[in-house]
Amino acid sequence: MNKKIVVLGGGLVGGTIAVELSRQYSVTVVDIDDLTITNLNRCFGIPCVQADVTDRKALEKQIVDADLVIGAVPGFLGYEVIKKVIDAGKNMVDISFFPEDPFDLDERAKHNKVSVIMDCGIAPGISNMILGYHNASMKVDRYECVVGGLPVIREWPWEYKAVFSPADVIEEYVRPARYMENGKQVTKDALSDPEIINFKNIGSLEAWNSDGLRTLLKTMKVPNMIEKTLRYPGTIEYLKVLRECGFFSHQAIEVKGLKIKPIDVTTQLLLPLWELKQGEEDFTLLKANVYGSTSIESEGYEYLIYDKFDHKSGIHSMARTTGYTCVAVAKIVLEGLFEKKGLIPPEILAEQPNLFPKVINFLEEKGVEVTVTRLY
């Protein structure tokens, strides 16, 4: 019997997920935007439904027969959508990267006997899995990760494009960055502690503190952990100016008698400017180092993951790396290889030693370059 999957959100990433899963399963996409679902249906023949997934009854109607639900909505919708899917008793794989505490949903998921595997993208996602995988076989002392997705051509003033909602990207610039140092959690402003890192065949990129560890802060007892975001050098200065001037603020201000949130205006202005147009090339880069020891010896590993725009399919790199990671995890769930109930961060899935290699193998099959180097 062909299993049924419902993908909530048919944007660049959600659409990529739907197309890939439709090769093997029966897939339906639910999205509120008429143009999005029209394009998916016309170009790929995927059944689509126009509906508001924040409406409980409308959502339950669309997922009633689903064997698995994929969440690919913007972050500000993610938490409440997951809650509704849990209440409907459906297993879910999600990439919405919502800001709320996910563990508040753990007991709810267990009570409804469902598995919700969250943050199944490149970072968070693969970045978490790397640490979870190694932490299961050795005592990890230090974990460092830098990651970013960028356009190949640098265009003034932003030198940046995105496949995600601008509001989700801006969260990286305003949400305080948490990391672990010598066993204690440290919190600093986003965009703090900038450094220049050189990459072969790419050049110099700028890295700064961002709140990318997320669930790792609770699930991994590792004394030193940090993640930084990568952008082209010089980006940090104008982002700080915009942030300090209030353009990223959620606090409403009055303009000619109207209450307006600056973030809403900024998001609408950036949406067309940050949109990756058809054929525009981008690349994704992740470097993660894990250091620790077993009872026998010290061990250190470096992961370098690189991907670029696929000219043949026309799929952007960030959509590929995020979407294909989600697809790999979805296949694991659909094949019955992971059945733990509750709210599951990706690092917990990767503790089951046969699963993380499956995810990496699938990425490599899709043309994503993964290089693993044993440092000592």
C-alpha positions as CSV (number, residue, x, y, z in Angstrom):
1,M,0.0,0.0,0.0
2,N,1.4,3.4,-1.0
3,K,1.9,5.5,2.1
4,K,0.3,9.0,2.1
5,I,2.3,12.1,3.0
6,V,0.9,15.6,3.5
7,V,3.4,18.4,3.2
8,L,2.3,21.6,5.0
9,G,3.9,24.5,3.1
10,G,4.8,24.4,-0.6
11,G,7.5,27.1,-0.8
12,L,11.0,26.5,-2.2
13,V,11.9,24.0,0.5
14,G,8.5,22.5,1.0
15,G,8.1,22.1,-2.7
16,T,11.5,20.4,-3.0
17,I,10.5,18.0,-0.2
18,A,7.2,17.2,-1.9
19,V,8.7,16.6,-5.3
20,E,11.4,14.2,-3.9
21,L,9.0,12.2,-1.7
22,S,6.5,12.0,-4.6
23,R,9.0,9.7,-6.4
24,Q,8.1,6.9,-3.9
25,Y,5.0,8.0,-2.0
26,S,1.6,9.5,-2.5
27,V,2.1,13.2,-1.6
28,T,-0.3,16.1,-1.2
29,V,0.8,19.7,-0.5
30,V,-1.3,22.1,1.6
31,D,-0.6,25.8,1.3
32,I,-2.6,29.0,1.6
33,D,-1.0,30.7,-1.4
34,D,-2.8,30.0,-4.7
35,L,0.2,30.7,-6.9
36,T,2.4,28.3,-5.0
37,I,0.1,25.3,-5.3
38,T,-0.7,26.1,-8.9
39,N,3.0,26.0,-9.8
40,L,3.6,22.8,-8.0
41,N,0.6,21.1,-9.6
42,R,1.3,22.4,-13.1
43,C,5.0,21.7,-13.1
44,F,5.2,18.4,-11.1
45,G,1.6,17.1,-11.1
46,I,1.5,17.0,-7.3
47,P,-2.0,17.2,-5.8
48,C,-2.4,20.4,-3.9
49,V,-5.0,21.9,-1.6
50,Q,-5.4,25.6,-0.8
51,A,-6.1,25.8,2.9
52,D,-5.1,27.7,6.1
53,V,-3.1,25.2,8.2
54,T,-3.5,27.4,11.3
55,D,-7.2,26.5,11.2
56,R,-7.6,23.4,13.3
57,K,-10.6,21.9,11.4
58,A,-9.1,22.7,8.0
59,L,-5.8,21.1,9.0
60,E,-7.4,18.0,10.5
61,K,-9.4,17.5,7.3
62,Q,-6.3,17.5,5.2
63,I,-4.2,15.1,7.3
64,V,-6.9,12.6,8.4
65,D,-5.6,9.9,6.1
66,A,-1.9,10.8,6.3
67,D,0.7,8.3,7.3
68,L,3.2,11.2,7.9
69,V,2.9,15.0,8.0
70,I,5.8,17.2,6.9
71,G,6.0,20.7,8.4
72,A,7.5,23.3,6.2
73,V,5.7,26.5,7.3
74,P,7.4,29.7,8.5
75,G,8.9,29.6,12.0
76,F,6.3,31.9,13.5
77,L,3.6,29.3,12.6
78,G,5.5,26.2,13.4
79,Y,4.9,25.6,17.1
80,E,1.1,25.9,16.9
81,V,0.9,23.8,13.7
82,I,2.9,21.1,15.3
83,K,0.6,21.2,18.4
84,K,-2.4,20.7,16.1
85,V,-0.8,17.8,14.2
86,I,0.0,16.1,17.6
87,D,-3.6,16.5,18.7
88,A,-4.7,14.9,15.5
89,G,-2.5,11.9,16.4
90,K,-0.2,12.1,13.4
91,N,3.6,11.5,13.2
92,M,5.5,14.5,11.9
93,V,8.9,15.6,10.5
94,D,9.3,19.4,10.8
95,I,11.7,22.1,9.5
96,S,9.9,25.2,10.7
97,F,12.6,26.2,13.2
98,F,10.1,27.9,15.5
99,P,11.4,30.1,18.4
100,E,9.3,28.5,21.2
101,D,10.7,25.8,23.6
102,P,9.9,22.5,21.7
103,F,10.1,20.4,24.9
104,D,6.9,21.9,26.1
105,L,5.3,19.7,23.4
106,D,7.1,16.5,24.5
107,E,4.5,15.1,26.9
108,R,1.7,16.1,24.6
109,A,3.3,14.0,21.8
110,K,3.9,11.1,24.1
111,H,0.3,11.2,25.4
112,N,-0.9,11.0,21.8
113,K,1.6,8.3,21.0
114,V,3.2,10.1,18.1
115,S,6.7,10.9,17.0
116,V,7.6,14.5,16.0
117,I,11.1,14.9,14.7
118,M,11.9,18.6,14.6
119,D,14.6,20.8,13.1
120,C,15.3,18.4,10.2
121,G,17.3,20.7,8.0
122,I,21.0,21.4,7.5
123,A,21.5,23.6,10.6
124,P,19.7,22.9,12.9
125,G,19.5,19.3,11.7
126,I,22.7,17.8,10.3
127,S,24.7,19.9,12.7
128,N,22.8,18.4,15.6
129,M,23.1,14.9,14.2
130,I,26.9,15.1,13.9
131,L,27.2,15.8,17.6
132,G,24.5,13.3,18.6
133,Y,26.1,10.5,16.6
134,H,29.6,11.0,18.1
135,N,28.3,11.7,21.6
136,A,26.8,8.2,21.6
137,S,30.2,6.5,21.1
138,M,32.6,8.8,22.9
139,K,32.8,11.5,25.5
140,V,32.7,14.8,23.6
141,D,34.5,17.7,25.2
142,R,34.2,20.3,22.4
143,Y,31.9,21.0,19.5
144,E,32.2,23.8,17.0
145,C,30.1,24.6,14.0
146,V,29.9,27.3,11.4
147,V,27.3,27.3,8.7
148,G,25.7,29.5,6.1
149,G,23.9,29.7,2.7
150,L,24.9,32.5,0.3
151,P,24.5,33.6,-3.3
152,V,27.4,32.9,-5.6
153,I,27.2,36.5,-7.0
154,R,27.6,39.2,-4.4
155,E,25.2,42.0,-5.1
156,W,25.2,45.3,-3.1
157,P,23.9,46.1,-0.6
158,W,22.9,42.8,1.0
159,E,25.1,40.2,-0.7
160,Y,22.6,37.7,0.6
161,K,19.5,35.8,-0.7
162,A,17.3,33.3,1.1
163,V,14.9,30.5,0.5
164,F,13.2,31.0,3.9
165,S,10.9,33.7,5.1
166,P,12.9,37.0,5.8
167,A,11.3,37.0,9.3
168,D,13.0,33.7,10.1
169,V,16.4,34.9,8.8
170,I,16.1,38.1,10.8
171,E,15.6,36.0,14.0
172,E,19.3,35.0,13.6
173,Y,20.2,38.7,13.9
174,V,18.2,39.6,17.0
175,R,17.8,36.4,19.1
176,P,20.5,36.3,21.9
177,A,23.1,33.7,21.1
178,R,23.6,30.9,23.7
179,Y,26.6,28.7,23.8
180,M,28.5,26.5,26.3
181,E,32.0,27.4,27.7
182,N,33.8,25.4,30.3
183,G,30.5,23.7,31.4
184,K,28.5,27.0,31.8
185,Q,26.0,28.5,29.5
186,V,27.0,31.9,28.1
187,T,24.6,34.3,26.4
188,K,25.7,37.1,24.1
189,D,24.0,39.4,21.6
190,A,23.6,37.9,18.1
191,L,26.2,39.2,15.7
192,S,28.8,39.2,18.5
193,D,32.4,37.9,18.4
194,P,32.9,38.2,14.6
195,E,35.8,36.4,13.0
196,I,37.1,35.8,9.4
197,I,37.4,32.2,8.3
198,N,39.0,31.2,5.0
199,F,37.6,28.3,3.0
200,K,39.3,26.6,0.0
201,N,37.8,27.5,-3.3
202,I,35.4,30.0,-1.6
203,G,37.6,32.6,0.1
204,S,37.0,34.6,3.3
205,L,33.7,34.5,5.1
206,E,32.6,36.3,8.3
207,A,31.3,34.2,11.2
208,W,29.4,35.5,14.3
209,N,27.5,34.2,17.3
210,S,24.0,33.0,16.5
211,D,21.5,30.9,18.6
212,G,22.0,27.8,16.5
213,L,22.6,25.2,19.3
214,R,18.9,25.2,20.3
215,T,18.0,21.8,21.7
216,L,21.7,20.7,22.1
217,L,21.8,23.0,25.1
218,K,19.5,20.6,26.9
219,T,20.1,17.2,25.4
220,M,23.9,17.2,25.2
221,K,26.1,17.4,28.3
222,V,29.1,18.8,26.4
223,P,31.1,21.5,28.2
224,N,32.1,23.5,25.1
225,M,29.7,24.0,22.3
226,I,29.2,26.9,19.9
227,E,27.6,27.6,16.5
228,K,28.2,30.6,14.3
229,T,26.5,31.9,11.1
230,L,28.5,32.6,8.0
231,R,28.1,35.6,5.7
232,Y,30.2,37.6,3.3
233,P,32.6,40.0,5.1
234,G,31.1,43.4,6.0
235,T,27.6,42.1,6.5
236,I,27.7,42.5,10.2
237,E,28.1,46.2,10.2
238,Y,24.9,47.1,8.4
239,L,22.9,44.5,10.2
240,K,23.9,46.0,13.5
241,V,22.9,49.5,12.3
242,L,19.5,48.2,11.2
243,R,19.0,46.3,14.5
244,E,20.0,49.2,16.7
245,C,17.8,51.6,14.8
246,G,14.8,49.3,15.5
247,F,14.1,48.0,12.0
248,F,14.0,44.4,13.4
249,S,11.8,45.3,16.4
250,H,8.5,43.5,17.2
251,Q,7.4,46.5,19.3
252,A,4.7,48.4,17.6
253,I,5.1,52.1,16.9
254,E,2.6,54.7,15.8
255,V,2.8,56.1,12.3
256,K,0.1,58.5,11.2
257,G,-2.3,57.0,13.7
258,L,-1.6,53.4,12.7
259,K,0.1,50.9,15.0
260,I,2.9,49.2,12.9
261,K,5.6,46.6,13.9
262,P,8.9,47.7,12.3
263,I,9.7,44.0,11.7
264,D,6.6,43.6,9.5
265,V,7.7,46.6,7.3
266,T,11.3,45.3,7.1
267,T,10.1,41.8,6.2
268,Q,7.9,43.1,3.3
269,L,10.7,45.3,2.0
270,L,13.3,42.5,2.1
271,L,11.0,39.7,0.6
272,P,11.7,40.7,-3.0
273,L,15.3,41.8,-2.4
274,W,16.3,38.5,-0.8
275,E,14.3,36.2,-3.1
276,L,16.5,33.8,-5.1
277,K,15.3,34.2,-8.6
278,Q,15.1,31.3,-11.0
279,G,18.6,30.3,-12.2
280,E,20.4,32.4,-9.5
281,E,23.2,30.3,-8.1
282,D,23.8,29.8,-4.4
283,F,25.9,27.6,-2.2
284,T,25.6,26.1,1.3
285,L,28.6,25.5,3.6
286,L,28.8,23.7,6.9
287,K,32.0,22.9,8.9
288,A,31.6,21.1,12.2
289,N,34.4,19.8,14.4
290,V,33.9,17.3,17.2
291,Y,36.6,16.6,19.8
292,G,36.5,14.0,22.6
293,S,37.8,10.7,23.8
294,T,36.9,7.0,24.3
295,S,38.3,4.8,27.0
296,I,41.1,4.0,24.6
297,E,42.2,7.2,22.9
298,S,41.4,10.8,22.0
299,E,39.4,11.5,18.9
300,G,38.7,14.5,16.7
301,Y,36.6,14.7,13.5
302,E,35.9,17.5,11.0
303,Y,32.8,17.5,8.8
304,L,32.8,19.7,5.7
305,I,29.5,19.8,3.9
306,Y,29.3,21.8,0.6
307,D,26.5,22.1,-1.9
308,K,25.7,24.4,-4.8
309,F,22.8,25.3,-7.0
310,D,21.8,22.3,-9.2
311,H,21.5,23.6,-12.8
312,K,19.8,20.4,-14.0
313,S,16.9,20.5,-11.6
314,G,16.9,24.2,-10.9
315,I,16.8,23.6,-7.2
316,H,18.7,26.1,-5.0
317,S,21.3,24.7,-2.6
318,M,19.7,25.7,0.6
319,A,16.5,24.1,-0.5
320,R,18.4,20.9,-1.4
321,T,20.4,20.6,1.8
322,T,17.4,21.4,4.0
323,G,14.8,19.5,2.0
324,Y,16.8,16.4,1.3
325,T,17.7,16.1,5.0
326,C,14.0,16.2,5.8
327,V,13.3,13.6,3.1
328,A,16.0,11.3,4.5
329,V,14.5,11.5,8.0
330,A,10.9,11.1,6.6
331,K,12.0,7.8,4.9
332,I,13.5,6.6,8.2
333,V,10.2,7.1,9.9
334,L,8.1,5.7,7.1
335,E,10.3,2.6,7.0
336,G,9.7,2.0,10.7
337,L,13.4,2.4,11.6
338,F,12.7,5.0,14.4
339,E,9.6,4.7,16.6
340,K,10.4,6.6,19.7
341,K,7.5,8.7,20.8
342,G,7.6,12.3,21.9
343,L,9.2,15.5,20.6
344,I,12.5,14.3,19.1
345,P,15.4,16.6,18.3
346,P,17.6,15.4,15.4
347,E,20.6,14.6,17.8
348,I,18.5,12.0,19.6
349,L,17.6,10.3,16.3
350,A,21.3,10.2,15.4
351,E,22.2,8.4,18.7
352,Q,20.8,5.3,17.0
353,P,24.0,4.4,15.2
354,N,22.6,3.1,11.9
355,L,20.5,6.2,11.2
356,F,22.9,9.1,10.8
357,P,24.9,7.3,8.1
358,K,21.6,6.8,6.2
359,V,21.0,10.5,6.2
360,I,24.5,11.3,5.0
361,N,24.4,8.6,2.3
362,F,21.1,10.1,1.0
363,L,22.6,13.6,0.8
364,E,25.6,12.2,-1.1
365,E,23.3,10.3,-3.5
366,K,21.7,13.7,-4.3
367,G,25.0,15.3,-5.0
368,V,25.8,17.0,-1.8
369,E,29.5,16.9,-1.0
370,V,30.3,15.5,2.4
371,T,33.9,15.2,3.6
372,V,34.7,13.6,7.0
373,T,38.3,13.9,8.2
374,R,39.7,12.2,11.3
375,L,41.9,14.9,12.9
376,Y,43.6,12.5,15.4
